[in-house]
Amino acid sequence: MKETTEERSLDKADRKILRFLQKDGRMANADLAVKANISAATCHRRIQMLFKAGFIRSVRALLDPALLDLGSLVLVGVVLDRSTPESFAAFEQAIRTIPAVLDCHLVAGDFDYFLKIRVKDMTDFNRLHGSKLLALPGVRQTRTFFVMKEVVDNAPLDI
């Protein structure tokens, strides 16, 4: 059974562990324990509890998109033709099938969703836009923003 956040509050050592793991998820348990000023066994137990309670969802490598020929970052605002639970559900199910979409957020304001998309270049995006994005269920309008410079990307949480 997954421990809930109500059943597990964070203390100073937990917060230290989380801060260090955000900076380097590959940090060895022994090194992390020294930095958090706790024993290695305690550190290991705490990390397992942080996973179980859901504070740590996963550990992943941050890849360099440019080296993988995915140097263009595109933000897309999407407006649906209807604002119903069914139209939102259909869109959300379909958007999950497009690998280039890194993030999809339901938002308030002029758009229904904001998408963060990684592609090779403008031609690659144009192909994706015409063949996939416009064909998504309920899409009435899209507005595209090509990112010129990534100033802050995937910053650690301030805990």
C-alpha positions as a printed NumPy array, in Angstrom:
array([[  0.   ,   0.   ,   0.   ],
       [  1.337,   3.416,  -0.951],
       [  1.966,   5.692,   1.995],
       [  0.278,   9.049,   1.47 ],
       [  1.832,  12.446,   2.041],
       [ -0.588,  12.925,   4.956],
       [  0.961,   9.867,   6.632],
       [  4.533,  11.064,   6.03 ],
       [  5.768,  14.578,   6.676],
       [  9.169,  15.774,   5.577],
       [ 11.802,  16.627,   8.129],
       [ 15.078,  18.485,   7.607],
       [ 17.004,  15.339,   6.571],
       [ 14.313,  14.35 ,   4.049],
       [ 14.44 ,  17.804,   2.48 ],
       [ 18.232,  17.632,   2.25 ],
       [ 17.997,  14.244,   0.53 ],
       [ 15.445,  15.574,  -1.953],
       [ 17.516,  18.694,  -2.709],
       [ 20.655,  16.655,  -3.385],
       [ 18.825,  14.057,  -5.482],
       [ 17.275,  16.806,  -7.624],
       [ 20.768,  18.019,  -8.454],
       [ 22.239,  14.545,  -9.003],
       [ 19.91 ,  11.549,  -9.087],
       [ 22.903,   9.232,  -9.537],
       [ 24.554,  10.251,  -6.29 ],
       [ 25.748,   7.191,  -4.391],
       [ 23.823,   6.455,  -1.208],
       [ 27.007,   6.73 ,   0.885],
       [ 27.803,  10.179,  -0.535],
       [ 24.22 ,  11.316,  -0.093],
       [ 24.23 ,  10.122,   3.527],
       [ 27.376,  12.15 ,   4.267],
       [ 25.885,  15.286,   2.705],
       [ 22.597,  14.799,   4.601],
       [ 24.538,  14.061,   7.811],
       [ 22.863,  10.684,   8.432],
       [ 24.012,   7.066,   8.272],
       [ 23.982,   5.215,   4.94 ],
       [ 21.377,   2.74 ,   6.227],
       [ 19.112,   5.55 ,   7.417],
       [ 19.579,   7.358,   4.115],
       [ 18.623,   4.253,   2.142],
       [ 15.517,   3.7  ,   4.307],
       [ 14.471,   7.322,   3.937],
       [ 14.858,   7.243,   0.15 ],
       [ 12.722,   4.101,  -0.025],
       [ 10.059,   5.79 ,   2.126],
       [ 10.201,   8.931,  -0.044],
       [  9.538,   6.775,  -3.113],
       [  6.755,   4.864,  -1.36 ],
       [  5.072,   8.074,  -0.168],
       [  5.254,   9.558,  -3.672],
       [  7.635,  12.436,  -2.945],
       [ 10.043,  10.918,  -5.496],
       [  8.132,   9.812,  -8.598],
       [ 11.072,   8.571, -10.673],
       [ 14.757,   9.038, -11.389],
       [ 15.714,   9.877, -14.958],
       [ 18.642,  11.048, -17.032],
       [ 18.47 ,  14.548, -18.527],
       [ 19.482,  14.187, -22.154],
       [ 20.946,  16.921, -24.352],
       [ 18.323,  17.481, -27.081],
       [ 20.761,  19.216, -29.447],
       [ 23.104,  16.222, -29.436],
       [ 20.122,  13.998, -30.268],
       [ 19.104,  16.191, -33.23 ],
       [ 16.075,  17.57 , -31.374],
       [ 17.322,  21.119, -30.991],
       [ 14.047,  22.966, -31.551],
       [ 11.74 ,  23.548, -28.614],
       [  8.215,  24.6  , -29.506],
       [  5.381,  25.749, -27.239],
       [  1.896,  25.345, -28.653],
       [ -1.302,  26.827, -27.296],
       [ -4.342,  24.732, -28.173],
       [ -7.98 ,  25.81 , -28.201],
       [-10.629,  23.093, -28.364],
       [-13.96 ,  23.538, -30.103],
       [-15.876,  22.544, -26.94 ],
       [-15.169,  22.799, -23.226],
       [-16.716,  19.58 , -22.012],
       [-15.282,  16.794, -19.893],
       [-15.65 ,  14.445, -22.869],
       [-13.732,  16.712, -25.269],
       [-10.963,  17.243, -22.7  ],
       [-10.708,  13.485, -22.065],
       [-10.554,  12.681, -25.8  ],
       [ -7.838,  15.29 , -26.383],
       [ -5.803,  14.168, -23.352],
       [ -5.943,  10.526, -24.388],
       [ -4.847,  11.336, -27.939],
       [ -2.04 ,  13.749, -26.996],
       [ -0.351,  11.01 , -24.931],
       [  0.291,   9.057, -28.148],
       [  2.583,  11.705, -29.688],
       [  6.18 ,  11.094, -28.518],
       [  7.391,  14.599, -29.446],
       [  5.047,  16.105, -26.834],
       [  7.083,  16.43 , -23.639],
       [  4.471,  18.238, -21.556],
       [  0.763,  18.935, -21.865],
       [ -0.959,  21.251, -19.401],
       [ -4.624,  22.176, -19.064],
       [ -4.569,  25.931, -18.479],
       [ -6.895,  28.826, -17.72 ],
       [ -6.97 ,  31.795, -20.054],
       [ -6.923,  32.167, -23.826],
       [ -5.952,  28.528, -24.463],
       [ -7.249,  25.221, -23.181],
       [ -3.848,  23.475, -23.276],
       [ -0.195,  24.358, -23.557],
       [  2.131,  21.808, -25.13 ],
       [  5.914,  21.601, -24.903],
       [  7.263,  19.844, -27.971],
       [ 10.782,  18.819, -29.059],
       [ 11.533,  18.478, -32.771],
       [ 14.521,  18.589, -35.092],
       [ 13.649,  21.851, -36.806],
       [ 10.827,  23.968, -38.242],
       [ 10.261,  21.523, -41.115],
       [  9.928,  18.664, -38.636],
       [  7.443,  20.69 , -36.584],
       [  5.46 ,  21.65 , -39.68 ],
       [  5.109,  17.95 , -40.534],
       [  4.01 ,  17.12 , -36.969],
       [  1.602,  20.048, -36.863],
       [ -0.099,  19.143, -40.133],
       [ -0.283,  15.401, -39.649],
       [ -0.821,  15.018, -35.881],
       [ -1.647,  18.163, -33.925],
       [ -4.41 ,  19.491, -36.152],
       [ -5.904,  15.991, -36.334],
       [ -6.269,  15.702, -32.555],
       [ -9.867,  15.405, -31.342],
       [-11.635,  18.727, -30.878],
       [ -8.767,  21.012, -31.93 ],
       [-10.178,  24.27 , -33.228],
       [ -7.053,  26.416, -33.166],
       [ -3.354,  26.257, -32.349],
       [ -0.862,  29.025, -31.726],
       [  2.82 ,  28.186, -32.071],
       [  5.803,  29.744, -30.29 ],
       [  9.332,  28.713, -31.275],
       [ 11.686,  29.053, -28.318],
       [ 14.684,  31.175, -29.216],
       [ 16.632,  30.553, -25.997],
       [ 16.023,  28.289, -23.025],
       [ 16.808,  30.516, -20.072],
       [ 15.508,  28.252, -17.275],
       [ 14.554,  24.676, -18.082],
       [ 13.619,  21.906, -15.68 ],
       [ 14.823,  23.805, -12.608],
       [ 14.761,  21.883,  -9.325],
       [ 11.875,  22.522,  -6.934],
       [ 12.672,  25.026,  -4.205],
       [ 12.186,  22.879,  -1.126]])
